[in-house]
Amino acid sequence: MKFIFDLDGTLYNFDNTIGKRFCESLIYQRVKENANYFLQERLNLNNSEVKKELELADSICKGQLSVYLENKYGINKYEYFCNCYDINPKEFITKNNNVKSLFRLLGNNALILTGAPKIWARRTLDYLGVSDYIGDNVLTGEYKIVKPNPSVFLEATKILNCLPEDTLSIGDQEHTDIIPAKTIGLKTAIIGNSIFADYQLSNIDEMIDLVKGLNERYNI
């Protein structure tokens, strides 16, 4: 059995958050603060002008500021990511040592699939202590296809060298982690509640028992 994990909201909880999604977290509030400063400095805009640009990005590119800036101003998305997502996870995330234990148990049978930029994903994985177990098995929001496109789950199974039916997708959002994965035949587990997921977990800690049970079933 192979495992595809979402990152934000799955491998850690949003501390002091105003909602249950990354875009509602205090982490994203910091990203927006960084973006405001970045636009002021990079484009020589005042606060009012920055606000208008952010509103345009919301209406034209559904809030994908990196796409908006690249299309309108030719600003490379990696420049934007490096300036706005270079955040210390320790400021926002309470480390759960069971996550490291989980990935030690999984060995090289896991992959991280996240919509977040690489700079944030890598810093967070380092902070959680799982980078050595994941290695290069990371697909971020900078990949050519992203969630909720089911094709990115198929790409993940190719990297893991496994069949979709022998793979479990674990996440906290139905529309990005569960439903698209099921359309191509993956098993699914959600942190929370879902009528679509094969397994429902209260938190990531419960994954250890689930993995052990699946490994026994698949004779791993």
Residue frames relative to the residue before (quaternion, step in Angstrom):
aa qw qx qy qz dx dy dz
M 1.0000 0.0000 0.0000 0.0000 0.00 0.00 0.00
K 0.1438 -0.7749 0.6105 0.0782 3.57 -1.00 0.87
F 0.2718 -0.7980 0.5322 0.0776 3.55 -1.18 0.66
I 0.1331 -0.7682 0.6241 0.0513 3.55 -0.96 0.98
F 0.1060 -0.8307 0.5464 0.0097 3.57 -0.55 1.20
D 0.3820 -0.6248 0.6302 0.2581 3.48 -1.20 0.72
L 0.4338 -0.7099 0.4932 0.2541 3.59 -1.24 0.36
D 0.8094 0.3060 -0.1527 0.4774 3.55 0.23 -1.33
G 0.8060 0.1982 -0.1865 0.5257 3.56 -0.73 1.10
T 0.6916 0.4303 -0.2678 0.5146 3.57 1.30 -0.14
L 0.7671 0.3084 -0.1747 0.5347 3.59 0.72 -1.05
Y 0.7784 0.0889 -0.0999 0.6133 3.56 1.27 -0.12
N 0.4525 -0.6610 0.5241 0.2891 3.56 -1.25 0.42
F 0.4680 -0.6350 0.5236 0.3218 3.55 -1.18 0.53
D 0.2299 -0.7830 0.5661 0.1169 3.58 -0.50 1.19
N 0.8536 0.0602 -0.0598 0.5140 3.57 -1.07 0.82
T 0.3427 0.7655 -0.4771 0.2625 3.54 1.02 0.79
I 0.4240 -0.6872 0.5231 0.2726 3.55 -1.26 0.37
G 0.7899 0.1319 -0.0825 0.5931 3.57 1.28 0.01
K 0.5606 -0.6253 0.4419 0.3154 3.56 -1.31 -0.11
R 0.6448 0.4708 -0.3355 0.5000 3.57 1.24 0.36
F 0.6599 -0.5240 0.3576 0.4026 3.56 -1.21 0.52
C 0.6789 0.5052 -0.2971 0.4424 3.58 0.95 -0.87
E 0.6831 0.4362 -0.2846 0.5120 3.59 1.29 -0.14
S 0.5397 0.6566 -0.3783 0.3667 3.57 1.29 0.00
L 0.6108 -0.5392 0.4310 0.3878 3.52 -1.30 0.27
I 0.5411 0.5962 -0.3985 0.4393 3.56 1.21 -0.45
Y 0.7008 0.4558 -0.2730 0.4759 3.56 0.86 -0.97
Q 0.5632 0.5694 -0.3892 0.4551 3.58 1.14 -0.50
R 0.6448 0.4985 -0.3148 0.4865 3.59 1.03 -0.77
V 0.6085 0.5463 -0.3495 0.4573 3.59 1.01 -0.77
K 0.6758 0.4924 -0.2945 0.4627 3.59 0.90 -0.90
E 0.6195 0.5241 -0.3411 0.4745 3.57 1.07 -0.70
N 0.6552 0.5052 -0.3027 0.4731 3.56 0.98 -0.87
A 0.6440 0.5268 -0.3155 0.4563 3.57 1.03 -0.82
N 0.6203 0.5460 -0.3358 0.4521 3.56 1.02 -0.78
Y 0.6788 0.4771 -0.2772 0.4846 3.55 0.91 -0.96
F 0.6396 0.5442 -0.3199 0.4386 3.57 0.98 -0.88
L 0.6835 0.4794 -0.2889 0.4685 3.59 0.92 -0.90
Q 0.6148 0.5388 -0.3509 0.4567 3.57 1.03 -0.69
E 0.7260 0.4389 -0.2433 0.4702 3.56 0.87 -0.99
R 0.7209 0.4763 -0.2587 0.4319 3.58 0.81 -1.03
L 0.7993 0.2681 -0.1197 0.5243 3.58 0.98 -0.88
N 0.3980 -0.7421 0.4548 0.2899 3.56 1.34 0.09
L 0.3609 0.7296 -0.4870 0.3166 3.55 0.86 1.07
N 0.3966 -0.6729 0.5555 0.2852 3.55 -1.23 0.42
N 0.7489 -0.4151 0.2635 0.4443 3.60 -1.28 0.16
S 0.6580 0.5164 -0.3055 0.4550 3.58 0.95 -0.89
E 0.6703 0.4931 -0.2923 0.4713 3.58 0.97 -0.85
V 0.6187 0.5321 -0.3364 0.4701 3.58 1.07 -0.74
K 0.6322 0.5416 -0.3268 0.4473 3.58 0.95 -0.87
K 0.6574 0.5060 -0.3063 0.4669 3.58 0.97 -0.84
E 0.6416 0.5208 -0.3228 0.4615 3.58 1.00 -0.82
L 0.6610 0.5035 -0.3077 0.4635 3.59 0.97 -0.83
E 0.6298 0.5200 -0.3242 0.4773 3.58 1.08 -0.72
L 0.6437 0.5090 -0.3169 0.4755 3.59 1.02 -0.77
A 0.6296 0.5327 -0.3283 0.4606 3.57 1.01 -0.81
D 0.6376 0.5285 -0.3167 0.4624 3.57 1.05 -0.80
S 0.7334 0.4424 -0.2399 0.4570 3.58 0.87 -0.96
I 0.7348 0.4239 -0.2324 0.4757 3.59 1.00 -0.81
C 0.8262 0.1883 -0.0507 0.5286 3.57 0.86 -0.99
K 0.4966 -0.6938 0.4049 0.3288 3.59 1.21 0.54
G 0.7467 -0.4328 0.2141 0.4575 3.54 0.96 0.94
Q 0.5243 0.6183 -0.4279 0.3996 3.61 1.24 -0.01
L 0.2106 -0.8366 0.4965 0.0963 3.52 0.23 1.34
S 0.6142 0.5608 -0.3552 0.4267 3.59 1.01 -0.72
V 0.6551 0.4991 -0.3026 0.4798 3.58 1.01 -0.83
Y 0.6458 0.5322 -0.3077 0.4527 3.57 0.96 -0.91
L 0.6998 0.4727 -0.2786 0.4575 3.59 0.82 -0.97
E 0.6440 0.5154 -0.3222 0.4646 3.56 1.06 -0.72
N 0.6890 0.4815 -0.2816 0.4628 3.58 0.95 -0.88
K 0.7572 0.4062 -0.2184 0.4625 3.60 0.85 -0.92
Y 0.8294 0.2266 -0.0818 0.5040 3.57 0.87 -0.95
G 0.4530 -0.7026 0.4443 0.3222 3.58 1.24 -0.12
I 0.3892 0.7113 -0.4907 0.3191 3.57 1.20 0.49
N 0.4449 -0.7064 0.4849 0.2608 3.56 -0.64 1.11
K 0.5245 -0.6705 0.4249 0.3078 3.57 -0.86 0.97
Y 0.6241 0.5452 -0.3541 0.4333 3.60 1.10 -0.60
E 0.5911 0.5450 -0.3603 0.4731 3.58 1.15 -0.57
Y 0.6489 0.5099 -0.3053 0.4752 3.55 0.99 -0.87
F 0.6707 0.5055 -0.3034 0.4500 3.60 0.84 -0.99
C 0.6828 0.5024 -0.2944 0.4413 3.59 0.87 -0.95
N 0.6943 0.4669 -0.2719 0.4754 3.57 1.08 -0.66
C 0.7893 0.3610 -0.1648 0.4686 3.58 1.02 -0.74
Y 0.7634 0.3591 -0.1958 0.4999 3.62 1.11 -0.56
D 0.4838 0.6413 -0.4526 0.3869 3.58 1.24 0.17
I 0.2211 0.7914 -0.5068 0.2606 3.52 0.44 1.37
N 0.4385 -0.6835 0.5170 0.2707 3.56 -1.06 0.75
P 0.3978 -0.7447 0.4793 0.2396 3.65 -0.46 1.15
K 0.5690 0.6261 -0.3805 0.3734 3.58 1.10 -0.65
E 0.6163 0.5666 -0.3452 0.4243 3.59 1.14 -0.58
F 0.8086 0.3077 -0.1112 0.4890 3.58 1.11 -0.65
I 0.7608 0.3773 -0.1753 0.4980 3.58 1.15 -0.56
T 0.2852 -0.7125 0.6152 0.1802 3.55 -1.03 0.87
K 0.3778 -0.7576 0.4880 0.2126 3.57 -0.52 1.19
N 0.1734 -0.7576 0.6241 0.0803 3.54 -1.03 0.93
N 0.3532 -0.7788 0.4787 0.1988 3.59 -0.36 1.20
N 0.5544 0.6082 -0.3962 0.4072 3.60 1.21 -0.35
V 0.5644 0.5898 -0.3877 0.4280 3.59 1.18 -0.46
K 0.6520 0.4984 -0.3078 0.4814 3.57 0.96 -0.84
S 0.6400 0.5238 -0.3191 0.4628 3.57 1.00 -0.82
L 0.6207 0.5519 -0.3266 0.4511 3.56 1.07 -0.81
F 0.7335 0.4253 -0.2513 0.4669 3.58 0.78 -0.97
R 0.5545 0.5552 -0.3942 0.4785 3.56 1.22 -0.35
L 0.6443 0.5185 -0.3028 0.4737 3.56 1.06 -0.81
L 0.6881 0.5033 -0.2762 0.4438 3.58 1.00 -0.86
G 0.2674 -0.7790 0.5249 0.2147 3.58 1.12 -0.56
N 0.7619 -0.3229 0.2570 0.4992 3.57 -0.82 -0.99
N 0.4865 0.6930 -0.4031 0.3474 3.56 1.21 0.47
A 0.6680 0.4891 -0.2926 0.4784 3.60 1.22 0.34
L 0.1102 -0.7654 0.6321 0.0485 3.52 -1.29 0.57
I 0.3231 -0.7202 0.5805 0.2001 3.56 -1.13 0.70
L 0.0281 -0.7780 0.6274 -0.0151 3.57 -0.85 1.04
T 0.1393 0.8123 -0.5418 0.1649 3.56 -0.33 1.28
G 0.4490 -0.6730 0.5189 0.2761 3.52 -1.23 0.52
A 0.5183 0.6576 -0.4014 0.3713 3.57 1.30 -0.13
P 0.5875 -0.5653 0.4362 0.3808 3.60 -1.19 0.44
K 0.6603 -0.5451 0.3542 0.3761 3.54 -1.19 0.60
I 0.6478 0.5473 -0.3400 0.4065 3.60 0.90 -0.89
W 0.6771 0.4577 -0.2894 0.4982 3.60 1.02 -0.75
A 0.6444 0.5359 -0.3282 0.4357 3.59 0.92 -0.89
R 0.6968 0.4749 -0.2828 0.4571 3.58 0.83 -0.96
R 0.6473 0.5064 -0.3297 0.4647 3.59 0.94 -0.80
T 0.6678 0.5010 -0.3026 0.4599 3.59 0.99 -0.80
L 0.6525 0.5045 -0.3137 0.4705 3.59 0.95 -0.83
D 0.6181 0.5254 -0.3388 0.4766 3.59 1.06 -0.73
Y 0.6699 0.5104 -0.2951 0.4514 3.57 0.90 -0.96
L 0.6946 0.4636 -0.2685 0.4802 3.59 1.01 -0.81
G 0.4677 -0.7243 0.4051 0.3042 3.58 1.29 -0.16
V 0.5762 0.6219 -0.3676 0.3822 3.60 1.15 0.44
S 0.4056 0.7510 -0.4573 0.2496 3.61 1.22 -0.09
D 0.6482 0.5339 -0.3226 0.4367 3.59 0.99 -0.82
Y 0.6860 0.4685 -0.2820 0.4799 3.59 1.12 -0.61
I 0.6837 0.4846 -0.2754 0.4711 3.58 1.13 -0.66
G 0.1515 -0.8136 0.5421 0.1455 3.58 0.97 -0.83
D 0.8021 -0.2452 0.2114 0.5018 3.56 -0.83 -1.04
N 0.4967 0.6744 -0.4207 0.3485 3.59 1.26 0.04
V 0.4415 0.6585 -0.4749 0.3820 3.56 0.57 1.22
L 0.0465 -0.7583 0.6502 0.0108 3.56 -0.86 1.05
T 0.1170 -0.8258 0.5513 0.0222 3.57 -0.58 1.17
G 0.7232 -0.4324 0.3280 0.4271 3.53 -1.36 -0.10
E 0.6025 0.5521 -0.3571 0.4524 3.57 1.28 -0.03
Y 0.4854 0.6549 -0.4421 0.3742 3.58 1.27 -0.03
K 0.6644 -0.5526 0.3370 0.3736 3.59 -1.19 0.55
I 0.7562 0.1435 -0.1231 0.6264 3.59 1.20 -0.46
V 0.1234 -0.8109 0.5714 0.0263 3.57 -1.03 0.78
K 0.6305 -0.4847 0.4282 0.4292 3.54 -1.31 0.18
P 0.5961 -0.1244 -0.7885 -0.0863 1.57 -2.19 1.31
N 0.2954 0.7546 -0.5343 0.2402 3.63 1.12 0.45
P 0.4355 -0.7221 0.4655 0.2688 3.64 -0.58 1.07
S 0.5687 0.6279 -0.3806 0.3707 3.59 1.13 -0.57
V 0.6298 0.5371 -0.3559 0.4338 3.59 1.06 -0.61
F 0.6041 0.5277 -0.3582 0.4777 3.61 1.16 -0.47
L 0.6265 0.5195 -0.3312 0.4775 3.56 1.07 -0.72
E 0.6256 0.5255 -0.3289 0.4736 3.58 1.04 -0.78
A 0.6374 0.5344 -0.3223 0.4520 3.57 1.01 -0.79
T 0.6539 0.5016 -0.3203 0.4672 3.61 0.97 -0.78
K 0.6146 0.5373 -0.3501 0.4593 3.59 1.11 -0.63
I 0.6400 0.5161 -0.3204 0.4706 3.57 0.99 -0.83
L 0.7082 0.4394 -0.2455 0.4951 3.57 1.03 -0.84
N 0.3379 -0.7722 0.4720 0.2584 3.58 1.34 -0.15
C 0.5602 0.5710 -0.4031 0.4446 3.53 0.80 1.09
L 0.5361 -0.6021 0.4834 0.3412 3.54 -1.31 0.26
P 0.6233 -0.5543 0.3834 0.3964 3.63 -1.07 0.57
E 0.6833 0.5016 -0.2991 0.4382 3.59 0.92 -0.86
D 0.6834 0.4313 -0.2810 0.5176 3.59 1.28 -0.22
T 0.6306 0.5287 -0.3047 0.4795 3.58 1.27 0.38
L 0.1929 -0.7703 0.5999 0.0976 3.55 -1.08 0.80
S 0.1996 -0.7604 0.6091 0.1046 3.57 -0.87 1.02
I 0.0939 -0.8046 0.5863 0.0067 3.56 -0.78 1.09
G 0.2311 0.7775 -0.5582 0.1746 3.58 -0.76 1.02
D 0.4808 -0.6741 0.4818 0.2868 3.55 -1.31 -0.06
Q 0.7169 0.3974 -0.2434 0.5186 3.60 1.28 -0.05
E 0.4754 -0.6947 0.4615 0.2800 3.59 -0.74 1.06
H 0.7509 0.4613 -0.2445 0.4045 3.56 0.70 -1.11
T 0.7490 0.3606 -0.2286 0.5066 3.61 1.17 -0.35
D 0.7887 0.3516 -0.1593 0.4785 3.61 1.01 -0.76
I 0.7646 0.3925 -0.1865 0.4760 3.57 1.06 -0.73
I 0.7406 0.4412 -0.2506 0.4405 3.58 0.49 -1.19
P 0.7011 0.4441 -0.3125 0.4621 3.68 0.71 -0.85
A 0.6243 0.5364 -0.3467 0.4497 3.59 1.07 -0.65
K 0.6651 0.5097 -0.3063 0.4517 3.58 0.98 -0.83
T 0.6007 0.5882 -0.3708 0.3945 3.61 1.06 -0.63
I 0.7483 0.3325 -0.2215 0.5296 3.60 1.14 -0.45
G 0.6990 -0.5492 0.2488 0.3845 3.57 1.22 0.48
L 0.4629 0.6744 -0.4659 0.3373 3.61 1.19 0.20
K 0.4534 -0.5885 0.5808 0.3328 3.52 -1.32 0.41
T 0.1517 -0.8156 0.5546 0.0642 3.60 -1.10 0.56
A 0.0669 -0.7608 0.6441 0.0432 3.53 -1.25 0.61
I 0.1533 -0.8051 0.5691 0.0662 3.57 -0.86 0.93
I 0.3583 -0.6602 0.6097 0.2530 3.52 -1.18 0.67
G 0.7033 0.3497 -0.2665 0.5586 3.56 0.00 1.28
N 0.6259 -0.5302 0.4145 0.3940 3.55 -1.12 -0.72
S 0.1533 0.7754 -0.6014 0.1168 3.57 -1.07 0.75
I 0.3801 -0.7112 0.5407 0.2394 3.55 -1.00 0.81
F 0.6570 0.5303 -0.2951 0.4472 3.57 1.28 -0.30
A 0.6434 0.5609 -0.3280 0.4048 3.59 1.05 -0.72
D 0.5057 -0.6434 0.4889 0.3021 3.55 -1.17 0.65
Y 0.7865 0.1293 -0.0549 0.6014 3.56 1.13 -0.69
Q 0.1601 -0.7655 0.6166 0.0904 3.55 -1.12 0.76
L 0.0917 -0.8118 0.5767 -0.0040 3.56 -0.76 1.10
S 0.4801 -0.6616 0.4938 0.2965 3.55 -1.10 0.67
N 0.7831 -0.0914 0.0902 0.6085 3.56 1.11 -0.73
I 0.7010 -0.4801 0.3237 0.4162 3.56 -1.30 0.21
D 0.5364 0.6373 -0.4057 0.3761 3.61 1.16 -0.50
E 0.6540 0.5383 -0.3103 0.4315 3.59 1.03 -0.76
M 0.5087 0.6603 -0.4172 0.3622 3.59 1.26 -0.25
I 0.5874 0.5959 -0.3837 0.3907 3.60 1.04 -0.66
D 0.6836 0.4627 -0.2859 0.4866 3.60 0.87 -0.91
L 0.6368 0.5257 -0.3338 0.4547 3.59 1.02 -0.76
V 0.6448 0.5183 -0.3173 0.4636 3.59 0.96 -0.85
K 0.6538 0.5065 -0.3222 0.4605 3.58 0.89 -0.87
G 0.6635 0.5041 -0.3065 0.4601 3.59 0.95 -0.81
L 0.6664 0.4935 -0.2974 0.4732 3.58 0.99 -0.82
N 0.6333 0.5326 -0.3261 0.4572 3.57 1.03 -0.78
E 0.6348 0.5112 -0.3258 0.4791 3.59 1.05 -0.71
R 0.6524 0.5221 -0.3075 0.4552 3.55 1.00 -0.88
Y 0.7574 0.3632 -0.1923 0.5074 3.55 1.00 -0.85
N 0.4336 -0.7368 0.4285 0.2924 3.57 1.33 0.26
I 0.3211 0.7434 -0.5202 0.2712 3.57 0.92 0.94
